Amino acid sequence: MKKPDAEKVGAIVSRELMLEASGMLEDAPSWVIFSHIKPDGDAIGSSAALFEAGLARGKRVRWVGADPVPSCFSFLPHVDKCIIQKKYKFVNEDDLYVFLDSASEDRGIEGLRERSSEVVVLNIDHHKDNTRFGTLNCVDYGASSTSEVLWRIMTEANWPITPAIAECLYTGAAADTGWFSFGNTTSATHLMAADLLDRDIDPSKIDSCLRHNRSIEGLRLWGLALMRVFRWGELSQFAMTWLSRRDFAATNAISADTKMLVNQMLMIRDVRLAVLLTEDDDSGHIRVNFRSKEGIVPAAYAARALGGGGHSKAAGAQLVLPLADAIRAVQEAVEKVHAEWTIADK
């Protein structure tokens, strides 16, 4: 197969910026890679890919995250090397600090806001609401995933993409596109996937590890959440459910078991926006996940109304409220922003 032209594949960011990002990586002898809080497949896949690429280029590489990598990603290289810590001191001017898939400083790790002006930060992302907090911001919101952005950087720089790197990038892109079914999937995404598949990776293995690898505890947790689903709105177009700390204790499930749960509510006839509220075991704060379809207020609008953000159809927020109050607050916010969106859309 002919190698895809990365410049034509990319939708937003120029070849020059991609080469500037790769040049910054080449010039730095030491990389510190950061994955965001509650890391998902894209954050993990892109981090593992860059870690592997760094070692191949003779770099000293470290990977730091505020939260552990879910065990279902253990088949990827270097995930066992991720150092878990809540706060980091950004003091070494010889290090290049690389943030992947983090839309803002708050999504990364504590300590970044206190960095000195001499510290160099490379921000690689695809979120439209990225705050451009880096020294260099390689943010392509036309890309399906940060893994796709990283693939473009590597392709533009003519870095060898080994089977190990390809597996990581494919995992990240597949996870962030719902296995190439979400609206962020483009022809560019499929061109990248075709290129990666030509590098001797096994998509059935990735699918088996990530989607056919659920625990019985996690399924029981889903059962509790699905039993509570309720619909509201003039056309019953909104659906919501929630999980408390007590639910996790009762089922022995973990936070990672909630992955893809909110999407299940979009399978309900006529539901166009789904919301999952989860009580965090450590802080007691409420994590709110939104998913939306066409023809309704985008998930990102609802999330921003509550101080959060994300992609148009997949977004989230965090509330410092008791669970019952959070449920009411989310309902009111969804109704308000949907009414505003409906008027503006006419």
Helices and strands as residue ranges (DSSP letters): H 6-9, H 15-27, E 30-35, H 41-56, E 60-65, G 71-73, G 79-81, E 82-84, E 95-100, G 105-107, G 112-114, E 120-125, E 136-139, H 146-156, H 163-176, H 187-197, H 203-211, H 216-228, E 230-232, E 238-243, H 245-251, G 255-258, H 261-264, G 265-267, E 273-279, E 286-292, H 299-305, E 309-310, E 314-319, H 323-345
